[in-house]
Amino acid sequence: MTQATDRSKRAARRAAAQQQSRQNKPKSTRKQSNEPANHSNSLPSRGSHEKTASITTQPSKRVAPKQEEQSPNAQPTEKTTTSQWPQQQQQLTPKKKSHLLFCGSNKWDLLGRKSVPKSVAQRGGSEEGREFLAPVRLSFPDLKSAPFEAVFSGPTAAHAIVLDTEGIAYGLGRNEHAQLGFEDLRAKTTLQQLEPPLKNAERIVHACCGRSHTLLVSSEGRVFAAGCNSHGQLGTHSKPQQSGWSVVTIPGGARVSQVGAGTEFSIFVTDDGHLYAAGCAEHGHLGNGVTGERIESAGKVVFDTVSTPVRVPFPPDVKIRQIACGANHTVALDDKGKVWSWGWGAYGRLGHRQPNDEVIPRRVAVFDADHFDIDFVAAGGTSSFAVQKSRKCIFFWGITKKSGESFMYPKPLFDLQGWQVRSVAVGPSSVAVAAEQSTISWGASPTFGELGYGEGPKSSTKPKKMEALEGLEVKQIAMGIAFTVMIVDCIGEEEEKIVSELEEVSLETDHVAEEEKSKPSVKGKRKGQQASKRGRKRRK
């Protein structure tokens, strides 16, 4: 009986304690809820919204002060619930607006030439175009695309590839070898959507441009190739010129994550860090240890051409994560932050302290020390670059000015020491760098506006800012022969103001102009008439 009484007393005390606890709980909650409200004015705008959304789901007096802070013109709204917060957070996130900027020459059929070849002129090629000495903002009234995500070109290319955030690829520039996949072989003066044979939900995620060919990489790890295949550089074992897009088959069906292209060769990087190559083996371009150099009839020297991808040998423990192709050499970065190079060694572009060719990948000894951990590499016509973000340092070797001094091994660029470099693009002899909120370029004469300096001197042997872009964070840069393409994501009003002050160039699809190109020019007619007169005189 005594035990039963004790149990009943303990139960009564426990019930009384729980009741007292429930009575005290609201007081404690109100006291704690006042603390964040007192500090909400000192938080950033996004932070204050986060606090509001998290506390208005509870039935407390904190809602009332928040309503008083609203603008007098604000419309009454419903209480925010937890389920509504993700949508509200998405609305509060600043929207990016991407712009495509361009400087240099868009005389596509004339780039890198003294005159337009007769075969190109007969197909409608011309010297038409402009030299934009300062960056301009490109607009495309006929194009409805998502924001631009990436841009690609190359030191020997007169065309460029642009990707949007939905994985759609667009081409711009020279197309005389169908390197953009179009059969009409005319230069594209505005962005044209490319049409590789994609599967459902397959997207383009990477691209590269050789002198006369193009490679695209899809989200499924497939590679599409188009353009000139005279040396097997497409890797498709097809005819010398591919007018449409063909799928490149990698041995073993390996998935490709990245591609690179030189003048007449291509490099493929697989998901597992292996490399494959196709094209001309001259100077050791393919890195497979063979050039196939031999003398044919009349003393002509020829080299092997590999029309299907072959494996590039590396030590078993080396996995490659990034490559960059120059005109006749390749620079590769492994997963340990070390640099490899092979190909033509003239002017020290391989970084091995001597100008010898390398027919298989060789590690650049300068970066062997443990404190070197390179983030990415870049390559130009006769030069190479490496960037280490942790040290805010960019290294250079090779040569950009043919009459200048060549660097036989990597050396820091002291003019850019301390800059946080985001992107590097290299042409035949010009360089452009996106660093922090500046865009810096340099290159020896002759230049055609690709350095973006505006009126005045068009070239500079030392790094110099593009003043028109000062204050903008350029997302990515690509450089081809005598032109530069840049992508800028604007978030704030200040950045939009800077971009709005640039000249806007509208690139529309001019169907009338396209028809006119196919007609013989007046000058051409006169030449034909004069030739016929001379022929009649000779017959007489």
C-alpha positions as a Python dict, from the first residue, in 0.01 Angstrom:
ca = {
    (1, 'M'): (0, 0, 0),
    (2, 'T'): (283, 232, 85),
    (3, 'Q'): (452, 163, -252),
    (4, 'A'): (130, 245, -439),
    (5, 'T'): (100, 570, -249),
    (6, 'D'): (459, 664, -331),
    (7, 'R'): (405, 593, -701),
    (8, 'S'): (92, 810, -707),
    (9, 'K'): (277, 1094, -534),
    (10, 'R'): (567, 1076, -785),
    (11, 'A'): (319, 1077, -1077),
    (12, 'A'): (143, 1381, -933),
    (13, 'R'): (474, 1568, -892),
    (14, 'R'): (576, 1477, -1253),
    (15, 'A'): (243, 1606, -1391),
    (16, 'A'): (278, 1928, -1192),
    (17, 'A'): (631, 1979, -1327),
    (18, 'Q'): (520, 1927, -1690),
    (19, 'Q'): (236, 2176, -1645),
    (20, 'Q'): (476, 2433, -1496),
    (21, 'S'): (711, 2372, -1791),
    (22, 'R'): (437, 2439, -2045),
    (23, 'Q'): (348, 2761, -1870),
    (24, 'N'): (710, 2884, -1875),
    (25, 'K'): (786, 2786, -2237),
    (26, 'P'): (613, 3077, -2421),
    (27, 'K'): (799, 3328, -2204),
    (28, 'S'): (1131, 3169, -2294),
    (29, 'T'): (1045, 3161, -2665),
    (30, 'R'): (952, 3527, -2678),
    (31, 'K'): (1273, 3626, -2505),
    (32, 'Q'): (1488, 3435, -2757),
    (33, 'S'): (1295, 3556, -3059),
    (34, 'N'): (1367, 3920, -2982),
    (35, 'E'): (1743, 3876, -3018),
    (36, 'P'): (1764, 3818, -3397),
    (37, 'A'): (1516, 4095, -3462),
    (38, 'N'): (1741, 4344, -3283),
    (39, 'H'): (2033, 4255, -3519),
    (40, 'S'): (1842, 4213, -3843),
    (41, 'N'): (1913, 4570, -3956),
    (42, 'S'): (2289, 4507, -3951),
    (43, 'L'): (2273, 4199, -4178),
    (44, 'P'): (2309, 4214, -4558),
    (45, 'S'): (1990, 4226, -4758),
    (46, 'R'): (2000, 3854, -4847),
    (47, 'G'): (2073, 3762, -4482),
    (48, 'S'): (1783, 3969, -4348),
    (49, 'H'): (1544, 3796, -4584),
    (50, 'E'): (1669, 3457, -4469),
    (51, 'K'): (1600, 3546, -4105),
    (52, 'T'): (1254, 3673, -4189),
    (53, 'A'): (1158, 3360, -4376),
    (54, 'S'): (1274, 3131, -4096),
    (55, 'I'): (1097, 3310, -3813),
    (56, 'T'): (763, 3400, -3969),
    (57, 'T'): (660, 3035, -3973),
    (58, 'Q'): (617, 3052, -3592),
    (59, 'P'): (306, 3217, -3436),
    (60, 'S'): (484, 3487, -3239),
    (61, 'K'): (483, 3866, -3218),
    (62, 'R'): (790, 3892, -3443),
    (63, 'V'): (570, 3930, -3749),
    (64, 'A'): (439, 4270, -3648),
    (65, 'P'): (771, 4460, -3642),
    (66, 'K'): (858, 4313, -3984),
    (67, 'Q'): (534, 4442, -4132),
    (68, 'E'): (614, 4793, -4005),
    (69, 'E'): (944, 4788, -4198),
    (70, 'Q'): (767, 4744, -4530),
    (71, 'S'): (738, 5034, -4772),
    (72, 'P'): (415, 5238, -4745),
    (73, 'N'): (340, 5151, -5109),
    (74, 'A'): (387, 4776, -5056),
    (75, 'Q'): (88, 4556, -5126),
    (76, 'P'): (-37, 4327, -4845),
    (77, 'T'): (102, 3976, -4876),
    (78, 'E'): (31, 3643, -4716),
    (79, 'K'): (248, 3505, -4440),
    (80, 'T'): (557, 3326, -4562),
    (81, 'T'): (565, 2955, -4497),
    (82, 'T'): (852, 2713, -4509),
    (83, 'S'): (723, 2563, -4833),
    (84, 'Q'): (724, 2908, -4996),
    (85, 'W'): (1084, 2992, -4896),
    (86, 'P'): (1278, 2812, -5175),
    (87, 'Q'): (1079, 3005, -5436),
    (88, 'Q'): (1137, 3333, -5252),
    (89, 'Q'): (1509, 3260, -5222),
    (90, 'Q'): (1530, 3204, -5597),
    (91, 'Q'): (1368, 3542, -5658),
    (92, 'L'): (1613, 3716, -5424),
    (93, 'T'): (1920, 3569, -5598),
    (94, 'P'): (2071, 3832, -5835),
    (95, 'K'): (2012, 3743, -6198),
    (96, 'K'): (2315, 3731, -6425),
    (97, 'K'): (2303, 3885, -6771),
    (98, 'S'): (2570, 3760, -7007),
    (99, 'H'): (2722, 3960, -7289),
    (100, 'L'): (2945, 3856, -7577),
    (101, 'L'): (3224, 4107, -7639),
    (102, 'F'): (3448, 4121, -7946),
    (103, 'C'): (3755, 4310, -8059),
    (104, 'G'): (3983, 4266, -8357),
    (105, 'S'): (3906, 4187, -8720),
    (106, 'N'): (3597, 4009, -8853),
    (107, 'K'): (3727, 3997, -9209),
    (108, 'W'): (3696, 3621, -9181),
    (109, 'D'): (3812, 3528, -9532),
    (110, 'L'): (4118, 3752, -9505),
    (111, 'L'): (4248, 3667, -9157),
    (112, 'G'): (4611, 3552, -9172),
    (113, 'R'): (4628, 3616, -9548),
    (114, 'K'): (4740, 3890, -9783),
    (115, 'S'): (4441, 3834, -10011),
    (116, 'V'): (4135, 3613, -10044),
    (117, 'P'): (4214, 3292, -10238),
    (118, 'K'): (4044, 3264, -10577),
    (119, 'S'): (3866, 2944, -10479),
    (120, 'V'): (3718, 3120, -10176),
    (121, 'A'): (3620, 3428, -10377),
    (122, 'Q'): (3437, 3212, -10628),
    (123, 'R'): (3221, 3078, -10346),
    (124, 'G'): (3129, 3426, -10231),
    (125, 'G'): (3427, 3506, -10010),
    (126, 'S'): (3533, 3868, -9978),
    (127, 'E'): (3744, 4116, -9783),
    (128, 'E'): (3436, 4267, -9620),
    (129, 'G'): (3443, 4337, -9248),
    (130, 'R'): (3578, 4576, -8988),
    (131, 'E'): (3865, 4607, -8747),
    (132, 'F'): (3725, 4682, -8401),
    (133, 'L'): (4010, 4852, -8216),
    (134, 'A'): (3817, 4861, -7886),
    (135, 'P'): (3583, 4593, -7743),
    (136, 'V'): (3226, 4607, -7874),
    (137, 'R'): (2911, 4444, -7745),
    (138, 'L'): (2762, 4197, -7992),
    (139, 'S'): (2386, 4159, -8024),
    (140, 'F'): (2194, 3904, -8228),
    (141, 'P'): (1837, 4016, -8304),
    (142, 'D'): (1759, 3697, -8498),
    (143, 'L'): (1890, 3469, -8224),
    (144, 'K'): (1692, 3364, -7918),
    (145, 'S'): (1944, 3189, -7697),
    (146, 'A'): (2005, 3126, -7329),
    (147, 'P'): (2287, 3320, -7156),
    (148, 'F'): (2631, 3247, -7299),
    (149, 'E'): (2841, 3005, -7098),
    (150, 'A'): (3171, 2943, -7281),
    (151, 'V'): (3366, 3045, -7590),
    (152, 'F'): (3641, 2860, -7781),
    (153, 'S'): (3886, 2935, -8062),
    (154, 'G'): (4255, 2868, -8124),
    (155, 'P'): (4586, 3029, -8227),
    (156, 'T'): (4548, 2903, -8585),
    (157, 'A'): (4169, 2941, -8613),
    (158, 'A'): (3967, 3203, -8802),
    (159, 'H'): (3643, 3087, -8641),
    (160, 'A'): (3498, 3054, -8293),
    (161, 'I'): (3247, 2837, -8106),
    (162, 'V'): (3010, 2977, -7843),
    (163, 'L'): (2807, 2765, -7597),
    (164, 'D'): (2502, 2879, -7402),
    (165, 'T'): (2382, 2756, -7063),
    (166, 'E'): (2149, 2503, -7228),
    (167, 'G'): (2437, 2331, -7406),
    (168, 'I'): (2358, 2462, -7755),
    (169, 'A'): (2661, 2538, -7974),
    (170, 'Y'): (2691, 2831, -8216),
    (171, 'G'): (2954, 2902, -8479),
    (172, 'L'): (3100, 3228, -8608),
    (173, 'G'): (3367, 3295, -8869),
    (174, 'R'): (3540, 3109, -9150),
    (175, 'N'): (3372, 2802, -9300),
    (176, 'E'): (3558, 2741, -9626),
    (177, 'H'): (3639, 2381, -9524),
    (178, 'A'): (3299, 2327, -9357),
    (179, 'Q'): (3467, 2356, -9017),
    (180, 'L'): (3137, 2488, -8881),
    (181, 'G'): (2948, 2195, -9030),
    (182, 'F'): (2770, 2394, -9302),
    (183, 'E'): (2781, 2280, -9664),
    (184, 'D'): (2764, 2627, -9823),
    (185, 'L'): (3133, 2690, -9729),
    (186, 'R'): (3073, 3062, -9670),
    (187, 'A'): (3192, 3253, -9367),
    (188, 'K'): (2927, 3307, -9100),
    (189, 'T'): (2906, 3674, -9011),
    (190, 'T'): (2666, 3611, -8721),
    (191, 'L'): (2618, 3329, -8473),
    (192, 'Q'): (2471, 3022, -8643),
    (193, 'Q'): (2341, 2729, -8441),
    (194, 'L'): (2538, 2411, -8505),
    (195, 'E'): (2354, 2086, -8557),
    (196, 'P'): (2560, 1782, -8455),
    (197, 'P'): (2357, 1457, -8429),
    (198, 'L'): (2272, 1483, -8058),
    (199, 'K'): (2053, 1240, -7870),
    (200, 'N'): (1765, 1346, -7647),
    (201, 'A'): (1882, 1563, -7355),
    (202, 'E'): (2243, 1550, -7484),
    (203, 'R'): (2425, 1882, -7458),
    (204, 'I'): (2752, 2029, -7588),
    (205, 'V'): (2991, 2097, -7299),
    (206, 'H'): (3329, 2161, -7463),
    (207, 'A'): (3482, 2249, -7800),
    (208, 'C'): (3805, 2338, -7978),
    (209, 'C'): (3908, 2496, -8308),
    (210, 'G'): (4197, 2397, -8531),
    (211, 'R'): (4303, 2583, -8842),
    (212, 'S'): (4034, 2424, -9058),
    (213, 'H'): (3851, 2180, -8830),
    (214, 'T'): (3633, 2179, -8520),
    (215, 'L'): (3562, 1928, -8242),
    (216, 'L'): (3261, 1930, -8007),
    (217, 'V'): (3223, 1727, -7685),
    (218, 'S'): (2879, 1627, -7556),
    (219, 'S'): (2752, 1561, -7204),
    (220, 'E'): (2750, 1190, -7293),
    (221, 'G'): (3124, 1193, -7364),
    (222, 'R'): (3082, 1173, -7741),
    (223, 'V'): (3292, 1377, -7984),
    (224, 'F'): (3166, 1533, -8309),
    (225, 'A'): (3408, 1649, -8579),
    (226, 'A'): (3372, 1864, -8891),
    (227, 'G'): (3600, 2035, -9141),
    (228, 'C'): (3924, 1954, -9316),
    (229, 'N'): (4052, 1597, -9273),
    (230, 'S'): (4348, 1605, -9512),
    (231, 'H'): (4583, 1469, -9242),
    (232, 'G'): (4331, 1261, -9049),
    (233, 'Q'): (4290, 1532, -8784),
    (234, 'L'): (3918, 1463, -8743),
    (235, 'G'): (3992, 1111, -8621),
    (236, 'T'): (3701, 971, -8822),
    (237, 'H'): (3890, 781, -9095),
    (238, 'S'): (3672, 958, -9352),
    (239, 'K'): (3726, 1159, -9671),
    (240, 'P'): (3964, 1461, -9681),
    (241, 'Q'): (3685, 1709, -9609),
    (242, 'Q'): (3384, 1644, -9386),
    (243, 'S'): (3090, 1872, -9475),
    (244, 'G'): (2873, 1755, -9186),
    (245, 'W'): (2929, 1633, -8832),
    (246, 'S'): (3074, 1285, -8775),
    (247, 'V'): (3111, 1095, -8449),
    (248, 'V'): (3469, 1016, -8342),
    (249, 'T'): (3516, 669, -8198),
    (250, 'I'): (3770, 639, -7917),
    (251, 'P'): (3928, 294, -7865),
    (252, 'G'): (3740, 94, -7606),
    (253, 'G'): (3443, 330, -7627),
    (254, 'A'): (3597, 565, -7370),
    (255, 'R'): (3407, 882, -7279),
    (256, 'V'): (3578, 1211, -7369),
    (257, 'S'): (3570, 1511, -7136),
    (258, 'Q'): (3789, 1760, -7324),
    (259, 'V'): (3948, 1816, -7665),
    (260, 'G'): (4226, 2027, -7812),
    (261, 'A'): (4331, 2110, -8168),
    (262, 'G'): (4644, 2237, -8336),
    (263, 'T'): (4702, 2321, -8699),
    (264, 'E'): (4652, 1969, -8833),
    (265, 'F'): (4614, 1745, -8529),
    (266, 'S'): (4368, 1678, -8246),
    (267, 'I'): (4399, 1561, -7885),
    (268, 'F'): (4123, 1385, -7686),
    (269, 'V'): (4112, 1361, -7304),
    (270, 'T'): (3900, 1078, -7158),
    (271, 'D'): (3715, 1072, -6828),
    (272, 'D'): (3977, 843, -6678),
    (273, 'G'): (4262, 1085, -6761),
    (274, 'H'): (4402, 911, -7068),
    (275, 'L'): (4499, 1089, -7390),
    (276, 'Y'): (4442, 998, -7755),
    (277, 'A'): (4561, 1179, -8068),
    (278, 'A'): (4492, 1192, -8442),
    (279, 'G'): (4630, 1386, -8737),
    (280, 'C'): (4972, 1473, -8870),
    (281, 'A'): (5268, 1323, -8682),
    (282, 'E'): (5521, 1588, -8793),
    (283, 'H'): (5739, 1725, -8508),
    (284, 'G'): (5587, 1466, -8274),
    (285, 'H'): (5245, 1637, -8265),
    (286, 'L'): (5071, 1314, -8167),
    (287, 'G'): (5304, 1228, -7879),
    (288, 'N'): (5298, 859, -7968),
    (289, 'G'): (5674, 835, -8028),
    (290, 'V'): (5651, 819, -8407),
    (291, 'T'): (5676, 1082, -8679),
    (292, 'G'): (5702, 855, -8983),
    (293, 'E'): (5933, 1099, -9158),
    (294, 'R'): (6041, 970, -9498),
    (295, 'I'): (6136, 1091, -9843),
    (296, 'E'): (5905, 1022, -10134),
    (297, 'S'): (5953, 1089, -10503),
    (298, 'A'): (6125, 1411, -10609),
    (299, 'G'): (6280, 1450, -10264),
    (300, 'K'): (5953, 1541, -10096),
    (301, 'V'): (5951, 1482, -9719),
    (302, 'V'): (5630, 1339, -9579),
    (303, 'F'): (5511, 1227, -9235),
    (304, 'D'): (5267, 976, -9096),
    (305, 'T'): (4901, 1068, -9082),
    (306, 'V'): (4688, 892, -8821),
    (307, 'S'): (4318, 898, -8910),
    (308, 'T'): (4187, 719, -8600),
    (309, 'P'): (4276, 814, -8240),
    (310, 'V'): (4585, 646, -8094),
    (311, 'R'): (4690, 633, -7730),
    (312, 'V'): (4942, 891, -7606),
    (313, 'P'): (5176, 711, -7361),
    (314, 'F'): (5212, 834, -7001),
    (315, 'P'): (5340, 663, -6686),
    (316, 'P'): (5066, 444, -6529),
    (317, 'D'): (5017, 672, -6227),
    (318, 'V'): (4965, 991, -6435),
    (319, 'K'): (4613, 1110, -6506),
    (320, 'I'): (4566, 1418, -6726),
    (321, 'R'): (4299, 1670, -6627),
    (322, 'Q'): (4355, 1951, -6881),
    (323, 'I'): (4531, 2019, -7212),
    (324, 'A'): (4609, 2317, -7433),
    (325, 'C'): (4721, 2295, -7795),
    (326, 'G'): (4939, 2546, -7975),
    (327, 'A'): (4995, 2552, -8347),
    (328, 'N'): (5244, 2262, -8335),
    (329, 'H'): (5273, 2155, -7971),
    (330, 'T'): (5064, 2043, -7674),
    (331, 'V'): (5082, 2126, -7303),
    (332, 'A'): (4910, 1893, -7054),
    (333, 'L'): (4834, 1926, -6682),
    (334, 'D'): (4809, 1615, -6464),
    (335, 'D'): (4604, 1556, -6148),
    (336, 'K'): (4906, 1638, -5927),
    (337, 'G'): (4945, 1987, -6073),
    (338, 'K'): (5249, 1900, -6287),
    (339, 'V'): (5300, 2004, -6650),
    (340, 'W'): (5392, 1792, -6954),
    (341, 'S'): (5465, 1898, -7313),
    (342, 'W'): (5554, 1754, -7652),
    (343, 'G'): (5569, 1850, -8022),
    (344, 'W'): (5775, 2113, -8198),
    (345, 'G'): (6044, 2250, -7964),
    (346, 'A'): (6153, 2563, -8154),
    (347, 'Y'): (6178, 2888, -7951),
    (348, 'G'): (6161, 2692, -7625),
    (349, 'R'): (5781, 2654, -7632),
    (350, 'L'): (5807, 2311, -7463),
    (351, 'G'): (5994, 2449, -7160),
    (352, 'H'): (6274, 2189, -7152),
    (353, 'R'): (6567, 2436, -7173),
    (354, 'Q'): (6646, 2328, -7530),
    (355, 'P'): (6474, 2374, -7869),
    (356, 'N'): (6449, 2003, -7951),
    (357, 'D'): (6129, 1832, -8063),
    (358, 'E'): (5969, 1584, -7823),
    (359, 'V'): (5784, 1290, -7977),
    (360, 'I'): (5646, 1162, -7645),
    (361, 'P'): (5520, 1361, -7343),
    (362, 'R'): (5797, 1494, -7122),
    (363, 'R'): (5744, 1653, -6784),
    (364, 'V'): (5851, 2016, -6748),
    (365, 'A'): (6121, 1990, -6481),
    (366, 'V'): (6079, 2345, -6349),
    (367, 'F'): (5746, 2250, -6191),
    (368, 'D'): (5867, 1928, -6026),
    (369, 'A'): (5914, 2095, -5684),
    (370, 'D'): (5641, 2028, -5428),
    (371, 'H'): (5544, 2393, -5392),
    (372, 'F'): (5428, 2405, -5754),
    (373, 'D'): (5063, 2308, -5799),
    (374, 'I'): (4949, 2447, -6134),
    (375, 'D'): (4577, 2518, -6182),
    (376, 'F'): (4555, 2546, -6562),
    (377, 'V'): (4768, 2585, -6875),
    (378, 'A'): (4735, 2768, -7208),
    (379, 'A'): (4919, 2757, -7540),
    (380, 'G'): (4964, 2988, -7837),
    (381, 'G'): (5135, 2977, -8172),
    (382, 'T'): (5488, 2955, -8029),
    (383, 'S'): (5435, 2999, -7656),
    (384, 'S'): (5299, 2832, -7342),
    (385, 'F'): (5154, 2955, -7011),
    (386, 'A'): (5079, 2807, -6669),
    (387, 'V'): (4880, 2965, -6385),
    (388, 'Q'): (4907, 2889, -6012),
    (389, 'K'): (4627, 3068, -5829),
    (390, 'S'): (4754, 2998, -5477),
    (391, 'R'): (5071, 3195, -5555),
    (392, 'K'): (4892, 3450, -5776),
    (393, 'C'): (5152, 3378, -6040),
    (394, 'I'): (5150, 3320, -6416),
    (395, 'F'): (5445, 3151, -6589),
    (396, 'F'): (5550, 3195, -6952),
    (397, 'W'): (5790, 3019, -7186),
    (398, 'G'): (5852, 3027, -7560),
    (399, 'I'): (5817, 3344, -7763),
    (400, 'T'): (5540, 3578, -7877),
    (401, 'K'): (5745, 3832, -8071),
    (402, 'K'): (5940, 3646, -8338),
    (403, 'S'): (6221, 3901, -8336),
    (404, 'G'): (6241, 3911, -7956),
    (405, 'E'): (6402, 3695, -7690),
    (406, 'S'): (6275, 3341, -7639),
    (407, 'F'): (6241, 3182, -7295),
    (408, 'M'): (6360, 2822, -7297),
    (409, 'Y'): (6199, 2732, -6963),
    (410, 'P'): (5906, 2871, -6756),
    (411, 'K'): (5960, 3206, -6590),
    (412, 'P'): (5716, 3419, -6388),
    (413, 'L'): (5563, 3719, -6559),
    (414, 'F'): (5652, 3984, -6304),
    (415, 'D'): (5416, 4241, -6459),
    (416, 'L'): (5126, 4013, -6356),
    (417, 'Q'): (5267, 3897, -6021),
    (418, 'G'): (5002, 3921, -5749),
    (419, 'W'): (4705, 3916, -5988),
    (420, 'Q'): (4439, 3647, -5950),
    (421, 'V'): (4420, 3520, -6308),
    (422, 'R'): (4092, 3368, -6422),
    (423, 'S'): (4140, 3302, -6795),
    (424, 'V'): (4424, 3316, -7050),
    (425, 'A'): (4387, 3321, -7429),
    (426, 'V'): (4672, 3316, -7679),
    (427, 'G'): (4676, 3383, -8051),
    (428, 'P'): (4963, 3354, -8299),
    (429, 'S'): (5154, 3634, -8123),
    (430, 'S'): (4903, 3814, -7897),
    (431, 'V'): (4792, 3734, -7542),
    (432, 'A'): (4483, 3831, -7340),
    (433, 'V'): (4436, 3768, -6967),
    (434, 'A'): (4127, 3808, -6747),
    (435, 'A'): (4241, 3891, -6392),
    (436, 'E'): (4018, 4018, -6112),
    (437, 'Q'): (3824, 4317, -6254),
    (438, 'S'): (4067, 4389, -6535),
    (439, 'T'): (4144, 4253, -6879),
    (440, 'I'): (4511, 4272, -6975),
    (441, 'S'): (4667, 4212, -7317),
    (442, 'W'): (4986, 4247, -7510),
    (443, 'G'): (5129, 4156, -7849),
    (444, 'A'): (5378, 4268, -8109),
    (445, 'S'): (5289, 4448, -8429),
    (446, 'P'): (5114, 4386, -8661),
    (447, 'T'): (4789, 4363, -8468),
    (448, 'F'): (4434, 4424, -8589),
    (449, 'G'): (4254, 4539, -8278),
    (450, 'E'): (4257, 4208, -8090),
    (451, 'L'): (4434, 4376, -7796),
    (452, 'G'): (4137, 4608, -7743),
    (453, 'Y'): (4329, 4930, -7677),
    (454, 'G'): (4106, 5156, -7887),
    (455, 'E'): (4235, 5457, -8080),
    (456, 'G'): (4609, 5510, -8063),
    (457, 'P'): (4883, 5246, -8054),
    (458, 'K'): (4736, 4907, -8148),
    (459, 'S'): (5022, 4694, -8012),
    (460, 'S'): (5227, 4668, -7694),
    (461, 'T'): (5518, 4445, -7602),
    (462, 'K'): (5431, 4478, -7231),
    (463, 'P'): (5105, 4387, -7054),
    (464, 'K'): (4854, 4670, -7075),
    (465, 'K'): (4492, 4703, -6959),
    (466, 'M'): (4192, 4724, -7190),
    (467, 'E'): (4067, 5049, -7038),
    (468, 'A'): (3718, 5011, -7182),
    (469, 'L'): (3665, 4696, -6974),
    (470, 'E'): (3813, 4819, -6646),
    (471, 'G'): (3583, 4721, -6359),
    (472, 'L'): (3437, 4415, -6537),
    (473, 'E'): (3503, 4054, -6436),
    (474, 'V'): (3546, 3886, -6771),
    (475, 'K'): (3438, 3526, -6730),
    (476, 'Q'): (3632, 3372, -7018),
    (477, 'I'): (3846, 3478, -7313),
    (478, 'A'): (3916, 3306, -7644),
    (479, 'M'): (4157, 3431, -7908),
    (480, 'G'): (4201, 3332, -8271),
    (481, 'I'): (4387, 3485, -8563),
    (482, 'A'): (4359, 3863, -8511),
    (483, 'F'): (4043, 3858, -8296),
    (484, 'T'): (3936, 3817, -7932),
    (485, 'V'): (3598, 3700, -7798),
    (486, 'M'): (3499, 3746, -7432),
    (487, 'I'): (3204, 3653, -7212),
    (488, 'V'): (3097, 3887, -6931),
    (489, 'D'): (2834, 3806, -6666),
    (490, 'C'): (2689, 4129, -6527),
    (491, 'I'): (2524, 4115, -6185),
    (492, 'G'): (2523, 4472, -6054),
    (493, 'E'): (2420, 4803, -6206),
    (494, 'E'): (2779, 4925, -6221),
    (495, 'E'): (2883, 4638, -6447),
    (496, 'E'): (2580, 4688, -6670),
    (497, 'K'): (2669, 5056, -6701),
    (498, 'I'): (3023, 4974, -6816),
    (499, 'V'): (2892, 4729, -7077),
    (500, 'S'): (2623, 4970, -7196),
    (501, 'E'): (2890, 5230, -7271),
    (502, 'L'): (3054, 4995, -7523),
    (503, 'E'): (2958, 5026, -7888),
    (504, 'E'): (2681, 4781, -7976),
    (505, 'V'): (2723, 4591, -8301),
    (506, 'S'): (2415, 4410, -8426),
    (507, 'L'): (2491, 4097, -8625),
    (508, 'E'): (2179, 4015, -8822),
    (509, 'T'): (2125, 3745, -9078),
    (510, 'D'): (2123, 3945, -9400),
    (511, 'H'): (1963, 3719, -9660),
    (512, 'V'): (1990, 3988, -9929),
    (513, 'A'): (2363, 4018, -9868),
    (514, 'E'): (2398, 3640, -9889),
    (515, 'E'): (2229, 3643, -10230),
    (516, 'E'): (2448, 3928, -10347),
    (517, 'K'): (2762, 3738, -10252),
    (518, 'S'): (2671, 3459, -10490),
    (519, 'K'): (2656, 3704, -10783),
    (520, 'P'): (2974, 3800, -10969),
    (521, 'S'): (3101, 4143, -10867),
    (522, 'V'): (3112, 4435, -11111),
    (523, 'K'): (3489, 4421, -11093),
    (524, 'G'): (3478, 4053, -11178),
    (525, 'K'): (3251, 4118, -11475),
    (526, 'R'): (3489, 4384, -11609),
    (527, 'K'): (3783, 4150, -11576),
    (528, 'G'): (3591, 3883, -11765),
    (529, 'Q'): (3498, 4128, -12041),
    (530, 'Q'): (3860, 4244, -12075),
    (531, 'A'): (3982, 3885, -12093),
    (532, 'S'): (3731, 3802, -12367),
    (533, 'K'): (3841, 4109, -12566),
    (534, 'R'): (4206, 4002, -12537),
    (535, 'G'): (4106, 3655, -12655),
    (536, 'R'): (3928, 3793, -12962),
    (537, 'K'): (4231, 4006, -13050),
    (538, 'R'): (4463, 3703, -13029),
    (539, 'R'): (4232, 3501, -13257),
    (540, 'K'): (4230, 3784, -13511),
}
